[in-house]
Amino acid sequence: MITAQRKKLLMIFFAVLACGVLILWILYINRSWTQEELARTKLVVRQRVGFALMADGKEVAFFSRFSEADSAFVGLTTCRDSALVSSDGVGVWVNNSSMFPSAFGKVMVPDVEVEREAQRDFINQNLLPLIGKNRQLMQMTQEREGMMADEVDYYLVRHSIADNEYIGVANYSYALASHRPHLDKMMNLLDSLAQHAKRMEVRVVREYFKDTIRLHPATNFITRPTLMHMESDSADVRFVVLQSDSLADMPDTCLALSTPLFLDADFSDIIPEWHVLFYPHLHPNPLIEGTALISLKFNQKEITDSLFHGTSIDTLSNVYTGQMDERGRAQGYGVMRYGNGDYYEGEWLDGGRHGHGFLVGLGHVVKAGEWDADKYLGEKMTYTDNRVYGIDISRYQHEIGRRVHGINWNAMRITHLGKKNSPLVDGTINFPVSFVYIKSTQGVTIKSAYYQQDAQSARAHGIICGAYHFFSFAASGREQAQYFLENTQILAGDMPPVLDVEPTDAQIEEAGGEERLFVDMRDWLQTVERAIGKKPILYVSQNFIKYHLVHAPDLCRDYQVWIARYNVYRPDVRLLFWQLCYDGRVAGIQGGVDINIFNGYREQFEEFVAQQSMKN
């Protein structure tokens, strides 16, 4: 028979034993996880998120995100798969209970798209007006993309696959062409919904996958704040616990995490990969001067272990997707879709365009080539024998010092492209002269003594020739045009005549300013065009376009341009020719020669020449 004292001792023993077991258990579940144990619990979960536009209970369209800046349904389409935005995140296997180990196939993963529910509620409260707004935005986008496609097509016609960024621009051209019928389809859909749908709403679509297995949010999971700190410090992030009917238990080699009951541990210390999701929100930084990030999401770490792939949106609705550093700055290769509609694809450094890339937008030509500290340097050319070269000459190719030299037209070949351009030549420099421009007149008092002879010799040797007039402030544009026409023979098949305008800023100001200059230029161009039936060409420097012709856009719009730019980069304006050097060498000509190149290839050049032959 157990005495009362012995019974009391047994109770004390079992109580101490229970307390010891409880203490050991608490120490066990609050222990630090080893890297090996953590590695076995991790898995990659693909999250796909977007919006579904519902009409009378059916899904009729989808869009990837809602832009609060302009109330736009971004990426509106009838294709569910193309609308949902995918991102891969690190998930972990977790126990069903925080007290006891178990293996019920539960997965916990961070969700960084929590703002979508609030956006959904706003959209549904204003759905009909938003549909009308998006219809207008699509029409504006269609008109804008049409103008951008014109610039892209111009670039592609004048370039070949060997040129800088040609493949990227060609792919973007295809994307623009594919987008036009899509916009038509979406505008018709919105019109139909506004007229015929009885009930409409927008829902948030969320999908989760492990490999190809679909995961669903768990409904019977015991949630508590201590579970891996499911409530993060960032309002933009939450955790989702997932399960799958087709997924039995966790892998045999995987030990599911039991979460601490009392230990106040930071989840990013337990799962370092999750730190990536929260760090940028704690330390926002501007992507572009004058703007600030409003959304930043890292998708995955790159092999370099220093770059991430992700997406960011700033206060100007500029959306960047690509490589970035841990501060969220564009770094490496990525695409920027600017809020104003421009598109850049290429290399980045410290948040600025740097390296190779191309920019397409309204108000400028395609800028494809090299960038430095967010500034466009230009397109660095490679000079080959499949390009079309020409020269321009005057008395300086005849009169050198006190001696007068003739030109050996039989020997004429381009043998040197100047000091700056020679390193960019692919192959041997031995190019034919496909065209020659010859100075004919200057002002109303100077005419070249060599023009008639040089023009006749060029035609006799099968070289297409043209004449140019050097502009002067000594007389009006109309008077100079008449002087040029009286002293210049222009035949069918000749190149169009050229007005050479090279004044200094001081000369422009002394002569009465830009407006006086523009009036005289228009008078010369129009007078010559009426007389010969050919539209003349305008020869200027790139700085003249940048600082002066910007105030007379009709001149660049109505007349083809010949640019002088002695640099390794081609001019970033629409042009017919550009003069790439003044110190070239041509067999058959003494001294330095201006070398020019046609903006395009042989096929486009022959088309241009054929057009001139049809004009009188």
Salt bridges, closest charged atoms under 4 A:
GLU36 OE2 - ARG40 NH1 3.62
GLU37 OE2 - ARG31 NH2 2.88
GLU59 OE1 - ARG80 NH1 2.95
ASP81 OD1 - ARG48 NH2 3.10
ASP88 OD1 - ARG46 NE 2.70
ASP111 OD2 - ARG206 NH1 2.81
ASP111 OD2 - ARG238 NE 3.13
GLU113 OE1 - ARG116 NE 3.12
GLU113 OE2 - LYS297 NZ 2.73
GLU117 OE2 - ARG206 NH2 2.98
GLU117 OE2 - ARG238 NH2 3.44
ASP121 OD1 - ARG120 NE 3.20
GLU145 OE1 - HIS179 ND1 2.91
ASP150 OD2 - ARG574 NH2 3.12
GLU151 OE1 - ARG574 NE 3.33
ASP163 OD1 - ARG387 NH2 2.67
GLU165 OE2 - HIS356 ND1 3.64
ASP191 OD1 - ARG135 NE 3.08
GLU201 OE2 - ARG199 NH1 3.95
GLU201 OE2 - ARG203 NH2 3.10
GLU207 OE1 - ARG48 NH2 2.70
GLU207 OE2 - ARG80 NH2 2.97
GLU207 OE2 - ARG214 NH2 3.85
ASP211 OD2 - LYS210 NZ 3.16
ASP236 OD2 - HIS281 ND1 3.44
ASP264 OD1 - HIS229 NE2 3.59
GLU273 OE2 - LYS42 NZ 2.97
ASP305 OD1 - LYS301 NZ 3.37
ASP325 OD2 - ARG329 NE 2.94
ASP342 OD1 - ARG144 NH2 2.79
ASP342 OD2 - HIS364 NE2 3.97
ASP350 OD1 - ARG329 NH2 3.60
GLU370 OE2 - LYS380 NZ 3.49
ASP372 OD1 - HIS354 ND1 3.28
ASP374 OD1 - ARG353 NE 2.88
GLU379 OE1 - HIS159 NE2 3.00
GLU379 OE1 - ARG570 NE 3.46
GLU399 OE1 - ARG395 NH1 2.92
ASP454 OD2 - HIS398 NE2 2.80
ASP494 OD2 - ARG459 NH2 2.71
ASP505 OD1 - HIS548 NE2 2.79
GLU514 OE2 - HIS548 ND1 2.67
GLU514 OE1 - HIS551 ND1 2.90
ASP520 OD2 - ARG516 NE 2.65
ASP523 OD1 - ARG478 NH2 3.69
GLU529 OE2 - LYS535 NZ 3.27
ASP554 OD2 - ARG522 NE 2.88
ASP558 OD1 - ARG557 NE 2.96
